[in-house]
């Protein structure tokens, strides 16, 4: 016979199991699917939940966080019949726990296979060079294709990223040679453009220098002409002023006598200089002619008056 203590212990254990089976705490960003007698009953939200022990059971547990899924590398054939190994990563999130539980036996495998087949289809429509340029287009096309089918599995495909595109070794070497040739071509073009620009700059500088020199010479000639013209005008003005002053002096009282004296002095001075041009002294044959010459000069002065 069982003692009272043993029976109490058994009851306590059963009650404890009953409580454990009844109370379920679901973590944040998780969803648990409950089946009642083998049939879908409810989806437990995060927090404290009560279920019926031995009738309800937790059939599936799903994380609602964003999940990265590594898509295995595969060889794709491009439109120009070139093999290309593609490695990518897919990001998805469970949005409907019930569909994720019953929509597919393994939605992760289904998503992976669908991503690979869609990638092969997209790459097959593109040439090799375009695959490196159209990564964004490839990613968007794969996401749209997978997301349409994954909706039945309770999964939302967020994005797909290509990690690596690896062509065959011989294609890679050819691409490297092409890149090197293109860089050398750009370097030669840049050098020729530099020489061309240098020649243009030199010619432009010489042209501007020649223009500047001609402008300077032109301005200098103008300045000299203006200076000479100003000097001539000033000299003419001075001569006119002197002549007017001489005329005024002659017309003044005693002016004629001063002129006679000045003419006589100039004649004597000129004759003295003429006599000094040789070793011999020249003496005029008729010294009386000197007074006649003076008188003639005076007559000229009077006529001018």
Buried (B, 14 or more C-beta within 10 A) or exposed (E): EEEEEEEEEEEEEEEEEEEEBEEBEBEEEBBBBBBBEEEBBBBBEBEEBEBEBEEBBBBBBBEBEEBEBEBEEBEBEBEEEBEBEBBBBBBBBBBBBBBBBBBBEEBBEBBBEBBBBBBBEBBEEBBBEBBEEBEEEBBBBBBEBBBEBBBEBBBBBBBBBBEEBBBEEEBEEEBEEEEEEEEEEEEEEEEEEEEEEEEEEEEEEEEEEEEEEEEEEEEEEEEEEEEEEEEEEEEEEEEEEEEEEEEEEBEEEEBBEEBBEEBBEEBEEEBEEEEEEEEEEEEEEEEEEBEEBBEEBBEEBEEEE
